[in-house]
């Protein structure tokens, strides 16, 4: 896998495709990095706690649900009142 990544990096360098990477928004890169970090943590839960994969998947689903709920709550509380974004329904307080 490391060799494939190295070859891709060399191809991108030779074809000067790095200029397109600058067009990717910072929020997309941050979200992608957070998702990768989450996957890395969840994949190590069975090693840390010594439990089966089924339990790890259940814990991962609960953690993901809690994270989504918390982000929605924070968005509604701090961002939605200041901006008007069509398509985003505001939860009644």
C-alpha positions as CSV (number, residue, x, y, z in Angstrom):
1,X,0.0,0.0,0.0
2,X,2.9,2.4,0.8
3,X,4.4,1.7,-2.6
4,X,1.1,2.5,-4.4
5,X,0.8,5.8,-2.4
6,X,4.4,6.7,-3.3
7,X,3.8,6.0,-7.0
8,X,0.7,8.1,-7.0
9,X,2.5,11.0,-5.3
10,X,5.3,10.8,-7.9
11,X,2.7,10.8,-10.8
12,X,1.0,13.8,-9.3
13,X,4.3,15.6,-9.0
14,X,5.4,14.8,-12.6
15,X,2.0,15.9,-13.9
16,X,1.9,19.0,-11.6
17,X,-1.5,18.2,-10.3
18,X,-0.8,19.8,-7.0
19,X,-2.4,23.1,-8.2
20,X,-5.8,21.3,-8.0
21,X,-5.3,20.3,-4.4
22,X,-5.2,24.0,-3.5
23,X,-8.8,24.3,-4.7
24,X,-10.1,21.8,-2.1
25,X,-11.7,23.8,0.8
26,X,-10.1,23.6,4.2
27,X,-13.4,22.3,5.8
28,X,-13.4,19.3,3.4
29,X,-9.8,18.4,4.3
30,X,-10.6,18.9,8.1
31,X,-13.7,16.7,7.8
32,X,-11.9,14.0,5.9
33,X,-9.0,14.0,8.4
34,X,-11.5,13.8,11.3
35,X,-13.2,10.9,9.6
36,X,-10.0,9.0,9.1
37,X,-9.0,9.7,12.8
38,X,-12.4,8.3,13.9
39,X,-12.0,5.2,11.8
40,X,-8.5,4.7,13.3
41,X,-9.7,5.0,16.9
42,X,-12.7,2.7,16.3
43,X,-10.6,0.1,14.6
44,X,-8.4,-0.1,17.7
45,X,-11.2,-0.5,20.3
46,X,-11.1,-4.2,20.1
47,X,-7.3,-4.2,20.8
48,X,-7.7,-1.8,23.7
49,X,-10.6,-3.4,25.4
50,X,-10.1,-7.0,24.2
51,X,-13.7,-7.4,23.0
52,X,-15.3,-8.8,19.9
53,X,-15.9,-7.0,16.7
54,X,-19.7,-7.0,17.2
55,X,-19.3,-5.0,20.4
56,X,-16.9,-2.6,18.8
57,X,-19.3,-2.0,15.9
58,X,-22.1,-1.3,18.4
59,X,-19.9,1.1,20.4
60,X,-18.8,2.8,17.1
61,X,-22.4,3.3,16.1
62,X,-23.4,4.8,19.4
63,X,-20.3,7.1,19.3
64,X,-21.1,8.2,15.8
65,X,-24.7,8.9,16.7
66,X,-23.7,11.0,19.7
67,X,-21.2,13.0,17.6
68,X,-23.8,13.7,15.0
69,X,-26.4,14.8,17.6
70,X,-23.8,17.0,19.3
71,X,-22.8,18.7,16.1
72,X,-26.4,19.3,15.1
73,X,-27.1,20.7,18.6
74,X,-24.1,23.0,18.4
75,X,-25.0,24.1,14.9
76,X,-28.6,25.0,15.9
77,X,-27.4,26.8,19.0
78,X,-24.6,28.9,17.7
79,X,-24.6,29.1,13.9
80,X,-28.3,28.8,12.7
81,X,-29.6,31.9,14.7
82,X,-26.9,34.1,13.0
83,X,-27.3,32.9,9.5
84,X,-30.3,32.2,7.2
85,X,-29.6,29.0,5.3
86,X,-32.5,27.6,3.3
87,X,-33.0,23.9,3.7
88,X,-31.7,23.8,7.3
89,X,-34.6,23.6,9.7
90,X,-34.2,25.2,13.0
91,X,-35.1,23.0,16.0
92,X,-37.5,24.7,18.4
93,X,-35.9,25.6,21.7
